Amino acid sequence: IITSDWSSDVCSSDLRAGREIVSGANPERQWVDGRGAGVAALLVRDSPTADFRGRMTTMQVMSLGFAEVKGTAILPRERIRIGSDGVAGDRRFAAVEAGGGAVLRTVRNPALLVVRARCEGAALELGFPDSSRVTQPFEVGRRWDADYWGRRVEVEELPGPASRALAGYLGQDCVLAGLVRPGGFVFGAPVSLWFASSLAELERRMGGPVDPRRFRLTVGVDDLDGPVDEEALVGSRLRIGEVEVLVEEWIGRCPVVNLHPEHPGGEADVLAALADYRTREGKICWGVAGRALNEGIVAVGDGVALI
């Protein structure tokens, strides 16, 4: 199900709900009253250097983002299926240099950010800023190994009107191509999360709203009742809806986060703001990523819990 456009209000303080539970030095995880069924309790830490303090807070999936074509607009979903290869259908296509070349990089082709890609049945539809839409069926052509940030991914060309329209729009000699094996167009671990408390702190430092779509992550988590320490989550397991996720990395960010998702020409120095307090071992980090240990559904409103 594809719903309406995201709102920058999605991370406001209005998201606070539920109640904190403290039950001694080593509290058991427990269900708590909050915004309805499925709100789980998650143990959090007070700071990157502190031990877990035994505090628990309600956590909930507040948004899900999805892009059929790598680099295109992040569109909201009400529910997604996650498995060992990541989010089913997410970033399964990309714009690739014609003639067997490399996958186009979003940072060099920011106009991709405002193209809206949707799969309708057995066809892919691209929507462009001038309100035009072009649809083509899933008919594949030749295969080759494309370069994606220094690694090879096997792709198959999707020749047709949408492919030609995208090339004309970008002013690039490129074609649409699909992955032969899922997950190849995601550089790091395939399941990514961001936290409302991290966004709130960044907004405080930047003095105004920051659209979370800049970070192009999949699962947005409401943790405003008790901020989570992202760095401390690495190595932990989270239960998100039906899916258990092993958190493997604190995500290093690139200059794409400086590009506004709806107005790519209007940049903000988000990366510099993060560098002031989110630099570890030469990387500027925001959000976490991991891999699913089972297959299942995650929906907006599902609980999130540390296992």
Disulfide bonds with the S-S distance in Angstrom:
none
